[in-house]
Amino acid sequence: MERLHFACPKTGQDIDVGIDSELETLLRIRSNRVLARCPACGERHEWRVREARLPEAA
């Protein structure tokens, strides 16, 4: 399982939005969007799955 991390557009901080998925699934849904409340700034942001960083894969 991979954990999705995104960059907060306000702070640039790396955030974990709490989504786990298998790499095969991520490749299949990479054009989908994720809407989540950002723990860095408290606002809601929308990201494309393809914008995610996978820290365990790096």
Secondary structure as GFF3:
##gff-version 3
##sequence-region A 1 58
A	DSSP	beta_strand	2	7	.	.	.	ID=ss1
A	DSSP	beta_strand	14	21	.	.	.	ID=ss2
A	DSSP	alpha_helix	23	28	.	.	.	ID=ss3
A	DSSP	beta_strand	33	37	.	.	.	ID=ss4
A	DSSP	beta_strand	44	48	.	.	.	ID=ss5
A	DSSP	three_ten_helix	49	51	.	.	.	ID=ss6
###
